[in-house]
Amino acid sequence: MAADRRIYLDYNATSPVRPDVADEVLRALQLPGNASSVHSEGRAARAEIERAREKVAGLVGARPKNVIFTSGGTEASNMVLSPSFHRLGEPASTILLIGATEHPCGLSGHRFSVGAVETIPVDASGLVDLDWLSRRLEGADANRILVTVQLANNETGVIQPIQEIAALVHRHGGLIHTDAVQAAGKIAVDMAALGVDALTLSAHKIGGPKGIGALILASDQLEIADRLIRGGGQEKGHRAGTENLPAIVGFGKAAELARAELERESARLSTLRDEAQVRLRQVAPDVSIIAEEIGRLPNTFAFAIPGLKAETALIAFDLEGIALSSGSACSSGKVRRSHVLEAMGVDPALAEGALRVSLGWKTVKEDVICFAEACERVVSTLYKRRASAA
């Protein structure tokens, strides 16, 4: 690998902005109007936002009028995971059931009191325990329960059976939200087919700008009474504040590209991921690939090599010119044991060395080869140390 060439394999943390998206953002930056103004410039800005809203809705099979733009996936989840989220004419939610492997924006960002939150356990593969959930929903006041489960996990790539979960929740009268931030643009996402009441997205996971996301509601019969950001009537009163026009336009373009290229990119990335796993096993025969037997995102795999610590490995890979991750990038840059792997029952010693590889639109086969070669160099010292100790 050329000394000045770096290989970026951390798309689940953030994707590089796509060139076409950057062009759209730059164009929108030069538009003078405020979308709330009635003059020509304001109406032009409003039209740009509504076109972007249609594109974002199209990515997940939703209705444009139900797309609420936010500052990102975290704000979108914080907004909807509220006791005030309810169906019109029905009481507000009083209990939140949340998957044990959820992103921190859900686990820490919800607006329920501590005593009103219960954790849905997962099995060794990271799939939620449907039997536990069914038993819990059969309890009293099930129609006042809100359930939130990620469509796909950001660390392991494990895809949850959201359609089945949603049917179970609705059968008992509850509401369900899914965090589709990692899934959108990587697998087909159809909000109606999934059957969820709310879904959240983030642009920078699909090659869009950072700092823009969306909350999408399934219908006009759903309301969040306690607004997270209050002020003007922007976003139909759901989210106050002057809209971030350039970011919204960029989000729309990224969604448009992701939708157009979904099938081809999904197949391409799945092939590259599988090859990376094969090459990894060749250089590290004792590697454990997390949840390998379960349906995962086509671009993602998490692995651990016994004896290799994540913090040491990340530095070593970085020096080799390879950017990886030890899990979620939303933990203040800290390398620490993953709550996802802990919930799955992964051996703590192994979990301490878990790394994540996530591919994206710029990834090519040469990157996979270079990753494997770097991995061989990184683990060679570990294997030599083992051999001398034997």
C-alpha positions in Angstrom: 0.0 0.0 0.0 1.3 3.4 -0.9 2.6 5.3 2.2 0.2 8.2 1.6 -2.9 6.1 0.9 -5.3 5.5 3.7 -8.1 3.0 3.6 -11.3 3.9 5.3 -13.4 1.0 6.6 -15.5 2.8 9.2 -18.7 3.7 7.2 -21.0 2.8 10.1 -19.4 5.7 12.0 -19.8 8.1 9.1 -19.6 7.8 5.4 -17.5 10.2 3.3 -19.7 12.7 1.6 -20.5 11.8 -1.9 -19.3 14.3 -4.6 -22.8 14.8 -6.0 -24.1 15.5 -2.5 -21.3 18.1 -1.9 -22.2 19.8 -5.1 -25.9 20.1 -4.0 -24.9 21.4 -0.6 -22.8 24.1 -2.1 -25.5 25.1 -4.5 -28.0 25.3 -1.6 -25.6 27.3 0.5 -25.9 30.1 -2.1 -29.7 30.3 -2.0 -30.7 33.4 0.0 -34.2 32.7 1.1 -35.7 31.5 4.4 -38.2 28.8 3.7 -40.7 30.5 6.0 -40.7 33.7 4.0 -43.5 34.4 1.5 -41.4 36.1 -1.2 -39.9 34.4 -4.2 -36.7 33.6 -2.5 -38.5 32.1 0.4 -40.8 30.0 -1.8 -37.8 28.7 -3.7 -36.1 27.6 -0.5 -39.4 25.9 0.6 -39.6 24.1 -2.7 -36.0 22.8 -2.2 -37.0 21.4 1.2 -40.1 19.7 -0.1 -38.2 18.1 -2.9 -35.7 16.7 -0.4 -38.5 15.5 1.8 -39.9 13.5 -1.1 -36.5 11.9 -1.8 -36.0 11.0 1.9 -39.5 9.5 2.1 -38.9 7.6 -1.1 -35.8 5.8 0.4 -38.0 4.1 3.1 -41.4 4.0 1.4 -42.9 6.7 3.5 -45.2 9.6 2.9 -43.4 12.9 2.4 -45.8 14.8 4.7 -44.8 12.6 7.6 -41.1 13.3 7.3 -39.8 15.6 10.1 -36.2 17.0 9.6 -34.0 17.0 12.6 -30.3 17.7 13.4 -29.6 14.0 13.2 -30.6 10.5 14.2 -30.0 11.2 17.9 -32.4 14.1 18.0 -35.0 12.2 16.1 -34.8 9.3 18.6 -34.8 11.7 21.5 -37.9 13.3 20.1 -40.0 10.2 19.6 -38.9 8.1 22.6 -41.2 10.2 24.8 -44.1 9.4 27.1 -46.1 12.0 25.0 -45.8 9.9 21.8 -49.3 8.5 21.3 -52.2 7.8 18.9 -54.7 10.7 18.7 -57.5 10.0 21.1 -55.6 7.4 23.1 -53.6 7.8 26.3 -49.9 8.6 26.2 -47.2 5.9 26.7 -46.2 5.1 30.2 -43.7 2.3 29.7 -40.7 2.0 27.3 -39.4 -1.4 26.2 -36.0 -1.0 24.6 -33.7 -3.6 23.1 -30.6 -4.4 25.1 -28.3 -3.7 22.1 -29.7 -0.4 21.0 -27.6 2.6 20.1 -26.8 5.0 22.9 -29.2 7.6 21.4 -32.0 5.3 22.5 -30.6 3.8 25.6 -29.5 7.2 27.1 -31.6 9.7 25.0 -35.1 8.6 25.7 -37.4 10.8 27.8 -38.9 8.2 30.1 -38.2 8.0 33.9 -35.8 5.3 34.9 -38.6 3.3 36.6 -40.6 3.3 33.4 -38.0 1.6 31.2 -37.5 -2.1 30.7 -34.8 -3.8 28.7 -35.7 -6.4 26.1 -33.0 -9.2 26.3 -31.3 -10.6 23.3 -29.9 -14.1 22.5 -26.3 -15.0 21.7 -26.8 -13.8 18.1 -28.1 -10.4 19.1 -31.7 -11.0 18.2 -34.4 -9.8 20.6 -36.1 -12.4 22.7 -39.6 -12.5 21.1 -40.9 -14.8 23.8 -39.9 -12.4 26.5 -41.5 -9.5 24.6 -44.7 -11.5 24.0 -45.0 -12.3 27.7 -44.4 -8.7 28.7 -46.9 -7.3 26.3 -49.6 -9.6 27.7 -49.4 -7.7 30.9 -51.7 -4.8 31.9 -51.8 -1.6 30.0 -50.1 -3.0 26.9 -51.7 -0.3 24.8 -49.6 2.3 26.8 -46.3 0.6 25.9 -43.8 2.0 23.4 -41.3 -0.5 22.0 -38.0 0.6 20.3 -35.7 -1.8 18.5 -33.0 -1.1 15.9 -33.6 -2.4 12.4 -29.9 -3.2 12.2 -27.2 -2.9 14.8 -24.5 -0.4 14.3 -21.7 -2.6 15.8 -22.5 -6.2 14.6 -24.8 -5.4 11.6 -27.4 -7.9 12.9 -30.8 -7.3 11.3 -33.8 -7.6 13.6 -37.1 -9.2 12.6 -38.9 -5.8 12.9 -41.9 -6.8 10.9 -42.6 -9.7 13.3 -41.9 -7.5 16.3 -44.2 -4.8 15.0 -47.0 -7.2 14.4 -46.6 -8.5 18.0 -46.6 -5.0 19.5 -49.7 -3.9 17.5 -51.6 -7.1 18.4 -51.3 -5.9 22.0 -52.2 -2.3 21.2 -48.7 -0.8 21.7 -46.6 1.5 19.6 -43.3 0.7 17.9 -40.3 2.8 16.8 -37.3 1.5 14.9 -33.9 3.1 14.5 -33.2 2.6 10.8 -30.1 4.8 10.7 -27.7 2.0 9.9 -30.1 0.0 7.7 -31.3 2.7 5.3 -29.3 2.6 2.0 -27.8 -0.8 2.8 -30.9 -3.0 2.7 -34.4 -2.4 1.4 -36.4 -0.5 4.0 -40.2 -0.1 3.5 -41.9 1.6 6.4 -45.4 0.2 5.6 -44.1 -3.3 5.1 -42.2 -3.1 8.4 -45.4 -2.0 10.1 -43.7 0.5 12.5 -45.2 3.7 13.8 -42.1 5.7 13.7 -38.7 5.4 12.0 -35.5 7.5 12.4 -32.7 8.2 9.8 -29.4 10.1 9.6 -27.9 11.5 6.4 -24.2 11.0 7.2 -24.6 7.2 7.2 -25.5 7.2 3.5 -23.0 9.7 2.1 -24.9 12.8 3.1 -23.8 15.7 5.3 -23.4 15.4 9.1 -25.9 17.2 11.3 -29.1 16.3 9.5 -31.6 13.5 10.1 -35.3 12.7 10.1 -38.1 11.3 12.2 -40.8 9.7 10.1 -44.2 9.0 11.5 -46.5 6.3 9.9 -49.6 8.5 9.9 -51.3 11.8 10.8 -52.9 9.9 13.7 -49.7 9.9 15.7 -48.5 12.8 17.8 -45.7 13.8 20.1 -47.3 16.3 22.4 -44.2 17.3 24.2 -42.1 19.0 21.6 -38.3 18.7 22.0 -37.5 22.0 20.4 -40.1 24.7 20.8 -40.5 28.0 19.0 -41.8 28.7 15.5 -44.1 26.5 13.5 -41.4 24.9 11.3 -41.8 21.2 10.3 -45.5 21.5 10.8 -44.9 22.4 14.4 -43.0 19.3 15.2 -39.6 20.9 15.3 -39.0 24.6 15.7 -36.1 26.5 14.2 -35.1 27.7 10.7 -34.5 24.7 8.5 -30.9 23.8 7.7 -31.5 24.1 3.9 -28.1 23.0 2.6 -28.0 20.0 4.8 -31.6 19.0 4.0 -30.9 19.4 0.2 -27.8 17.2 0.7 -29.8 14.6 2.6 -32.3 14.5 -0.2 -29.6 13.9 -2.8 -27.9 11.2 -0.7 -31.3 9.5 -0.3 -31.9 9.7 -4.0 -28.5 8.1 -4.8 -28.8 5.4 -2.1 -32.2 4.4 -3.4 -31.1 4.2 -7.1 -28.0 2.2 -6.3 -29.4 0.0 -3.4 -29.6 -3.3 -5.1 -26.3 -3.1 -6.9 -24.4 -1.7 -3.9 -25.9 -4.2 -1.5 -24.7 -7.1 -3.7 -21.3 -5.5 -4.3 -20.6 -4.8 -0.6 -21.8 -8.2 0.5 -19.3 -9.8 -1.8 -16.5 -7.6 -0.5 -17.4 -8.2 3.1 -17.5 -12.0 2.6 -14.1 -11.8 0.9 -12.7 -9.8 3.8 -13.9 -12.4 6.3 -12.3 -15.2 4.3 -9.0 -13.4 4.0 -9.2 -12.5 7.7 -9.5 -16.2 8.6 -6.6 -17.1 6.5 -4.3 -14.8 8.4 -6.0 -15.3 11.8 -7.4 -18.8 12.0 -8.7 -18.4 15.6 -10.7 -15.2 14.8 -14.3 -15.0 16.0 -16.7 -13.3 13.6 -19.6 -12.0 15.7 -23.1 -13.2 14.7 -21.7 -14.7 11.4 -24.6 -17.1 11.1 -27.3 -14.4 11.4 -28.6 -12.0 8.7 -26.4 -8.9 8.9 -26.0 -5.7 6.9 -24.1 -6.4 3.7 -21.3 -4.0 4.5 -20.6 -4.9 8.2 -18.8 -7.5 10.3 -17.4 -7.4 13.8 -14.5 -9.7 14.8 -12.3 -10.5 17.7 -9.0 -12.3 17.9 -8.2 -13.9 21.3 -5.4 -12.0 23.0 -5.7 -8.9 20.8 -6.9 -5.8 22.6 -9.1 -3.3 20.7 -7.2 -0.2 21.8 -3.9 -1.6 20.8 -5.3 -3.0 17.5 -6.9 0.2 16.5 -3.6 2.1 16.9 -1.8 -0.6 15.0 -4.2 -0.6 12.1 -4.2 3.2 12.1 -0.4 3.1 11.7 -0.9 0.7 8.9 -3.2 3.3 7.2 -6.4 1.4 8.0 -9.3 3.2 9.7 -11.5 0.7 11.7 -13.7 1.0 14.8 -14.2 -0.8 18.1 -17.9 -0.3 18.0 -20.2 2.8 18.2 -18.5 6.1 17.3 -20.8 8.0 19.7 -18.9 7.4 22.9 -16.6 10.4 23.1 -13.8 8.6 21.3 -13.4 6.1 24.1 -12.4 2.4 23.6 -14.4 0.4 26.1 -16.2 -2.9 26.3 -19.3 -3.0 24.1 -22.7 -3.1 25.8 -23.9 -4.9 22.6 -21.5 -7.8 23.0 -22.1 -7.9 26.7 -25.9 -8.3 26.1 -25.1 -11.1 23.6 -23.1 -12.9 26.3 -19.8 -12.7 24.4 -16.9 -13.7 26.6 -15.5 -10.5 28.2 -11.9 -11.2 27.4 -12.9 -11.7 23.7 -15.2 -8.6 23.7 -12.3 -6.4 24.8 -10.7 -7.0 21.5 -13.7 -6.7 19.2 -13.3 -4.5 16.1 -15.7 -3.5 13.4 -15.2 -3.3 9.7 -17.8 -1.4 7.7 -17.6 -0.8 4.0 -19.2 1.8 1.8 -19.5 3.5 -1.6 -15.8 4.1 -2.0 -14.6 0.7 -0.9 -12.9 -1.5 -3.6 -11.4 -5.0 -3.6 -7.9 -3.6 -3.2 -9.0 -2.1 0.2 -10.0 -5.6 1.3 -6.7 -7.0 0.3 -4.8 -4.3 2.1 -6.9 -4.8 5.2 -6.0 -8.5 5.3 -2.3 -7.8 4.7 -2.3 -5.2 7.5 -4.2 -7.7 9.8 -1.5 -10.3 9.2 1.2 -7.8 10.3 -0.8 -6.7 13.3 -1.4 -10.2 14.6 2.0 -11.6 13.7 3.5 -10.3 17.0 0.7 -11.8 19.0 1.1 -15.2 17.4 4.9 -15.1 17.8 4.4 -14.3 21.5 2.1 -17.2 21.9 4.5 -19.6 20.2 7.4 -18.5 22.4 5.3 -19.0 25.5 4.2 -22.5 24.5 
